[in-house]
Amino acid sequence: MKFNHLLPRWEQRHRCPQGGEHYYLPTSHVEATLDHVAVRFRCKKCGRLSTAFLDEPTYQVNKNIINKYAGDKNDDFGA
């Protein structure tokens, strides 16, 4: 499952050097900030890293699927 829709638009438009668009998956690096949660993504084709700052409601909606794909079961972020 691609997570490109959670990244900023300018990042979505960037083309993968391996051809086509990037295929971003979440890493286990998730940080809570004041009103946002920073989630790091890596392209499975080329390895490019990108960070998305999700607001609290967006993170809560996507938290379970992000944790599943990241392999991180820590639910303390965004609480």
C-alpha positions in Angstrom: 0.0 0.0 0.0 1.4 3.4 -1.0 1.3 6.3 1.5 2.1 9.0 -1.1 -1.3 10.7 -0.3 0.0 11.6 3.2 3.0 13.5 1.9 3.1 17.2 0.8 2.0 17.8 -2.9 5.5 19.0 -3.9 6.9 15.7 -2.7 4.2 13.7 -4.6 5.2 15.4 -7.8 8.9 14.5 -7.5 9.7 11.7 -9.9 11.6 8.6 -8.7 15.0 8.0 -10.4 13.9 4.4 -10.8 11.0 5.5 -13.1 7.5 6.8 -12.4 6.4 8.0 -9.1 7.9 7.2 -5.7 6.3 4.3 -3.7 6.5 5.6 -0.1 6.2 3.4 2.9 6.4 4.5 6.6 9.5 3.8 8.6 9.5 3.3 12.3 10.6 6.9 12.9 7.5 8.8 14.3 7.8 11.9 16.4 5.1 13.9 18.2 5.5 17.7 18.0 3.2 20.4 19.4 0.1 19.9 17.2 1.5 17.6 14.6 3.0 14.1 14.3 6.1 13.8 12.1 6.1 10.5 10.2 9.2 9.5 8.1 8.6 7.7 4.8 11.0 5.9 2.5 10.6 5.1 -1.2 10.8 1.3 -1.6 12.2 1.7 -5.1 15.1 4.2 -4.6 15.3 4.7 -0.8 14.6 8.4 -0.8 13.4 9.7 2.7 10.7 12.2 3.2 8.9 13.5 6.3 5.2 14.3 6.5 3.8 16.5 9.3 0.3 15.2 10.0 -2.2 17.0 12.1 -3.7 15.2 15.0 -7.0 14.0 13.3 -5.2 12.8 10.2 -2.6 10.9 12.2 -5.3 9.3 14.4 -7.2 8.1 11.3 -4.0 6.6 9.8 -2.2 5.5 13.0 -3.0 1.8 12.8 -2.0 1.3 9.2 1.1 3.4 9.6 2.1 1.3 12.7 1.4 -1.9 10.8 3.6 -1.1 7.8 6.3 0.5 10.0 6.4 -2.5 12.3 6.2 -0.1 15.3 3.4 -0.8 17.7 4.1 2.3 19.9 0.7 4.0 20.4 2.1 6.9 22.6 2.4 9.3 19.7 -0.4 11.6 19.0 -2.2 10.7 22.2 
